[in-house]
């Protein structure tokens, strides 16, 4: 039940970007580091929203606001 894909929407300095992720637990989404941390701006996303199982405009589980974000220290330091 947690193997569904999700649309990820991130806001960095008022600009909206899109990405994807995969649900790996009832409260956890796995996504790429660049979806949560921008090296050019040297900052974390201001807002992240997740839409599990999004299909065109149909979001059967609605919009979920992300409360905590984790990534590897080396990713933040030097994109490694």
C-alpha positions as CSV (number, residue, x, y, z in Angstrom):
1,X,0.0,0.0,0.0
2,X,2.9,2.4,0.5
3,X,4.6,1.8,-2.9
4,X,2.6,4.5,-4.7
5,X,4.2,7.4,-6.5
6,X,3.5,11.0,-5.5
7,X,3.8,14.5,-7.1
8,X,6.0,16.8,-5.0
9,X,5.6,20.6,-5.2
10,X,8.3,22.7,-3.7
11,X,8.5,26.5,-3.2
12,X,11.9,28.2,-3.2
13,X,11.8,32.0,-2.8
14,X,8.2,32.1,-4.1
15,X,8.9,30.0,-7.2
16,X,7.1,26.7,-7.6
17,X,8.9,23.6,-8.8
18,X,7.7,20.1,-9.4
19,X,9.2,16.7,-8.7
20,X,8.2,13.2,-7.8
21,X,8.7,10.7,-5.0
22,X,7.7,7.3,-3.8
23,X,5.8,6.5,-0.6
24,X,8.0,4.2,1.5
25,X,5.9,4.2,4.7
26,X,2.6,5.6,6.0
27,X,4.4,8.9,6.8
28,X,7.5,8.8,4.7
29,X,8.2,9.9,1.1
30,X,11.5,9.2,-0.7
31,X,12.6,11.9,-3.2
32,X,15.7,13.4,-4.6
33,X,17.9,15.8,-2.6
34,X,17.5,18.6,-5.1
35,X,13.8,18.6,-4.4
36,X,14.3,19.7,-0.8
37,X,17.6,21.7,-0.9
38,X,18.8,24.2,-3.5
39,X,22.5,24.5,-3.8
40,X,22.4,27.7,-5.8
41,X,20.3,29.4,-3.2
42,X,21.9,27.5,-0.3
43,X,18.6,26.9,1.3
44,X,15.9,24.4,2.1
45,X,12.6,24.6,0.3
46,X,10.2,27.0,2.0
47,X,7.1,24.8,1.5
48,X,6.8,21.2,0.2
49,X,3.5,19.6,-0.6
50,X,2.9,16.0,-1.6
51,X,0.0,14.6,-3.7
52,X,0.1,10.8,-3.4
53,X,-1.3,8.9,-6.4
54,X,-2.0,12.1,-8.4
55,X,-3.5,11.4,-11.8
56,X,-4.0,14.4,-13.9
57,X,-6.2,16.6,-11.7
58,X,-7.4,13.7,-9.5
59,X,-5.7,13.7,-6.1
60,X,-7.5,10.8,-4.2
61,X,-5.5,11.4,-1.0
62,X,-5.5,15.2,-1.3
63,X,-2.6,17.6,-0.5
64,X,-0.2,16.8,2.3
65,X,2.1,19.4,3.8
66,X,5.6,18.2,4.6
67,X,6.6,18.8,8.2
68,X,10.2,17.5,8.4
69,X,12.9,17.0,5.8
70,X,16.0,14.9,6.0
71,X,18.9,14.5,3.6
72,X,22.6,13.5,3.8
73,X,25.0,16.1,5.2
74,X,27.3,15.5,2.2
75,X,24.5,16.4,-0.1
76,X,24.0,19.8,1.6
77,X,27.7,20.4,1.8
78,X,28.8,19.5,-1.8
79,X,26.0,17.7,-3.7
80,X,27.7,14.3,-2.9
